[in-house]
Amino acid sequence: MAVAEPIYGVLLSDTMDLKSYYSLDFGDKAPDVRLLNPDEVTNPDLIRFAVCWLPGQVAFSPYRNIEMAMSVGAGVDDLLKHPGLKKDVAICRVRDPNQAHLMAGYAVHEVVHVERGFAQMQQSQAKAEWAPPAIRPPRDLRVAVLGHGSMGACVVHALAASGFSVSVACRRDPGDPVKGVKYFTGADSVLQSVAGQDIVINVLPLTAQTEDVLNAELFSKLAKGAWLIQIGRGEHLVEDDFVAALDSGQLSGATLDVFREEPLPADHPFWVDPRLRITPHIASDTTPRIVAEQALQSARELHAGKPLSLAISRGQGY
């Protein structure tokens, strides 16, 4: 009995060893799928798909027959904008059911850290001072959430369950609204949702409409001394407007997990700004097991000529 030829893919990233980190060496467990590092590829014309994270500018050049590019993360803007990826190549992304809960946990953690004064208490501890910060009811804290996809909706549920007053900017009315949460839709939904809010959490996808959305106009709508939690995409933030809002006191500080350039350069001024909390793009991440399973699933669907279950809409950008 003849054995079908396997499908060949390549791992493309300028910043990660994808094969080791996500256990993508299938070996005998999946003889029908061969996933190689670029230095293991002997015939680039055999490569039909790529598994990617921030591939370099010429990463796709050797592979003329790629039909699918898959992101190991939820964001695909680096693939949509990639100059070397042809427009007819399908783009897929990993959809990890754990990611939304990880994102919600991060968001609530940062809200509580700011609201309950944990930074001040850490300073007090260093000086052996017993200085309890003032406490107010959670409902008195007004939090805006930008975005209501799977990530944003989970963040909203977690914030509401913690008792905070929540407003949301979303593309359409939710099918299962949370009691007490204010939802805003339409062209002005972002600015309406942030008006007078103490904290704004950005969970928007990156599209032509949302790029540079965190700008001077938005910051001016917030309550004086508001806090930004930026867990969307780096290209959402207009850095000059952001620094100006910090310097004027319109923003008291921010938690930044995503940046226009990643990794954040060591000489970037954000690292040493005491008003900022910096994390290395870890608000949510895909688990290695899910990445391996879904990369294998997508490769097999492509090989069988089936619809790609994890494909995104190029028009919508997600």
BELJO-V950614 format. One record per backbone hydrogen bond with DSSP energy under -0.5 kcal/mol. CO is the residue of the C=O (numbers start at 1). NH is the residue of the N-H. E is the energy in kcal/mol with one decimal. If there is no record, write none. Layout:
CO;NH;E, CO;NH;E
//
This chain:
7;34;-3.0, 8;48;-3.0, 8;49;-1.0, 9;36;-2.5, 10;12;-0.5, 10;51;-2.3, 11;13;-0.5, 11;38;-0.6, 12;53;-2.0, 16;18;-1.2, 17;21;-2.6, 18;22;-2.3, 19;24;-2.0, 20;23;-0.6, 24;26;-1.1, 26;29;-1.8, 27;30;-1.1, 28;31;-0.6, 30;33;-1.8, 32;7;-2.5, 33;35;-0.5, 34;9;-3.1, 34;36;-0.5, 36;11;-2.6, 37;40;-2.3, 37;41;-0.6, 38;41;-1.1, 40;42;-0.6, 43;46;-2.0, 44;47;-1.3, 46;8;-0.7, 48;67;-3.4, 48;68;-1.1, 49;10;-1.8, 50;52;-0.5, 50;70;-3.0, 51;12;-2.6, 52;72;-2.1, 53;14;-0.6, 53;15;-0.5, 54;14;-1.5, 56;59;-1.5, 58;61;-1.1, 60;63;-1.7, 62;64;-0.9, 63;66;-0.8, 67;90;-2.3, 68;50;-2.0, 69;92;-2.5, 70;52;-3.7, 71;94;-1.5, 73;94;-0.7, 76;79;-0.9, 76;80;-2.5, 77;81;-2.0, 79;82;-0.7, 82;85;-1.2, 84;86;-0.7, 86;89;-1.7, 90;69;-2.7, 91;312;-2.7, 92;71;-2.6, 94;96;-0.6, 95;97;-0.6, 96;99;-1.6, 96;100;-0.5, 98;102;-2.1, 99;103;-2.7, 100;104;-2.4, 101;105;-2.4, 102;106;-2.1, 103;107;-2.5, 104;108;-2.6, 105;109;-2.2, 106;110;-2.3, 107;111;-2.3, 108;112;-2.8, 109;113;-2.5, 110;114;-2.1, 111;115;-2.9, 112;116;-2.7, 113;118;-1.9, 113;119;-0.6, 114;117;-0.8, 117;121;-2.0, 118;122;-1.9, 119;123;-1.7, 120;124;-2.2, 121;125;-2.4, 122;126;-1.9, 123;127;-1.0, 124;127;-0.6, 124;129;-2.9, 125;128;-1.6, 129;131;-1.0, 137;140;-2.0, 138;141;-2.0, 138;165;-0.7, 140;142;-0.6, 141;143;-0.6, 141;165;-2.0, 142;198;-1.8, 142;199;-1.8, 143;167;-2.4, 144;201;-3.2, 145;147;-0.8, 145;169;-2.4, 146;203;-2.8, 149;153;-2.7, 150;154;-1.3, 151;155;-2.2, 152;156;-2.6, 153;157;-2.3, 154;158;-2.1, 155;159;-2.5, 156;160;-2.7, 157;161;-2.3, 158;162;-1.1, 159;164;-1.8, 160;163;-1.4, 164;166;-0.6, 165;143;-3.2, 166;182;-2.3, 167;145;-2.7, 168;170;-0.6, 168;184;-2.8, 169;147;-2.3, 174;177;-0.5, 178;181;-2.0, 181;183;-0.5, 182;168;-2.7, 184;170;-2.8, 186;189;-1.6, 188;192;-2.4, 189;193;-2.4, 190;194;-1.4, 191;195;-0.8, 192;195;-0.5, 194;197;-2.2, 197;223;-2.3, 198;227;-2.2, 199;144;-3.0, 200;202;-0.5, 200;229;-2.9, 201;146;-3.0, 201;203;-0.7, 202;231;-1.6, 205;207;-0.7, 207;211;-1.6, 210;213;-1.8, 213;215;-1.5, 214;238;-2.4, 215;219;-2.6, 216;220;-2.1, 217;221;-0.8, 218;221;-1.3, 218;222;-0.7, 219;222;-0.9, 221;196;-3.0, 223;226;-1.4, 226;252;-2.8, 226;253;-1.0, 227;200;-2.2, 228;230;-0.6, 228;255;-3.1, 229;202;-2.6, 229;231;-0.9, 230;257;-2.2, 230;258;-0.8, 233;236;-1.9, 234;237;-1.3, 235;212;-2.0, 236;214;-2.6, 236;238;-0.5, 237;239;-1.0, 238;242;-2.3, 239;243;-2.6, 240;244;-2.1, 241;245;-2.1, 242;246;-2.0, 243;247;-2.7, 244;248;-1.9, 245;249;-0.6, 245;250;-1.0, 245;251;-2.2, 246;249;-0.9, 249;225;-0.7, 250;225;-0.8, 250;226;-1.7, 253;228;-1.6, 254;256;-0.5, 254;277;-2.4, 255;230;-3.0, 255;257;-0.5, 256;279;-2.3, 257;281;-1.1, 259;234;-0.5, 260;262;-0.5, 265;268;-2.0, 268;271;-1.4, 269;272;-0.8, 270;273;-1.1, 272;274;-0.7, 273;276;-2.0, 275;254;-1.7, 276;278;-0.5, 277;256;-2.9, 279;281;-1.7, 287;291;-2.3, 288;292;-2.5, 289;293;-2.4, 290;294;-2.7, 291;295;-2.5, 292;296;-2.1, 293;297;-2.3, 294;298;-2.4, 295;299;-2.2, 296;300;-2.3, 297;301;-2.3, 298;302;-2.4, 299;303;-2.4, 300;304;-2.0, 301;305;-0.6, 301;306;-2.6, 302;305;-1.0, 307;309;-0.8, 308;311;-1.6, 310;93;-1.9, 312;314;-0.7, 313;317;-2.5, 313;318;-0.8
//
